[in-house]
Amino acid sequence: MSDDITKGRKILIVDDEPDVTELVAYNLKAKGFVVESLNNPDAAIGQAHTFQPDLVILDVMMPRLNGVQICRMLRADPVFKLTPIIFLTARAEENDRVRGLENGADDYITKPFSTKELVLRVQSLLRRATLSSPPTSEAMPSTAPLRAGALTLDVERHVVSVNGLPVTLTATEFKLLHLLMKRRGRVQTREHLLINVWEYETEIETRTVDTHVRRLREKLGSEAAWIDTVRGIGYRFAENAPASQLPPLPPCPTSLSSSPLCSRSSAHSSPSRESATRRNNLRKSPERASKHRR
C-alpha cells in the first residue's frame, strides 16, 4: 500500500528522554512526517493544541505527569478524542499493555523497540484513521446506517448511537464495530481482525483485539451482547437478537385467563401457591390432617 496518504502528517512525541525523542523524530522525518518533540510532559497538552498533531507518541513513565494521564486528558478533549495515540514505554508486562489500551491508547510498543516497526505502526494507524474518517466528497455513494436493536452505526456521519444517544468511540473502535456489523453473523478470527482493522501481520500479539473488544462492549452498554465471543477463534456480531435483547412474553389477556393454555401456564409457574393452599387447609381441619398423615 502506498505511503502517500501519510506523508506530511504531523506527529507529536512526548518522552522525558532526549535520546528517544531524537531517534524517533529522525526516523519519522526520514519518511516525510512533520515531527514535534517534547521532553517536558507538563507542556504536552498546550503543545498539542498549538501543533494539532495527527498522531501522538507518549512515554508512560514520566515525572510529574505520566503518559496515561496525558492520554486521558487528550481523550477528554473533543479535538483529540479520535487522534491515534501510541504508548512507547519500558513497561513490558501484559497487565501494563492491557491497562494502556484500556485507558485510550490505540497501540502499545515496548522499549527497546525497532524503529522500522514503530514507523510501520504509525503509518498503519494514520491510514486507518484516514480511511475511517467521514467522507467529504458529495459525489460518494450514500451508505445506509447499520442497525441492530437500539444500536446504530452511521458510516457517513461517523456516528454510533444507542437508544438515540451518541457513543464516543476511537477510530480503531469504530472500524472494529463497523467490520463486525458489516459481516454480521460471520465469525471473524482474531488474525483476520488484526489484518483488516489494525493492518498488522498475524505474528503480532492478538491480546490487543480482546482488549479493544472488551472496551467496545463497555461503551455499548445495553447493546454489548450483540458481540459474541467464539471461544478459541474470535468474535461475531449476532445475526439474531441476543436473549438479553428479547422482550418478555406478554401476560395472558383477561378474556383468555380461563383458557387451558393460560391456566396450565399459571399452574406450572406457581407450585408454591398450590402447596401453601394445601398446608392452610390441613391446619384448618385437624381431622383431615390426621387422615392425610395416615
Buried (B, 14 or more C-beta within 10 A) or exposed (E): EEEEEBEEBBBBBBBBBEEBBBBBBEBBEEBEBBBBBBBEBEEBBEBBEEBEBBBBBBBBBBEEBBBBBBBEBBBEEEEBBBBBBBBBBEBEEEEBBBBBBBBBBBBBBBBEBEEEEBBBBBBBBBBBBEEBEEBEEEEEEEEEBBEBBBBBBBBEEBBBBBEEEEBEBBBBBBBBBBBBBEBBEEEBBBBBBBBBBBBBEEEBEBBBBBBBBBBBBEBBEEBBBBBBEEEEEBBBBBEEEBEEBEEEEEEBEEEEEEEEEBEEBEEEEEEEEEEEEEEEEBEEEEEEBEEEEE
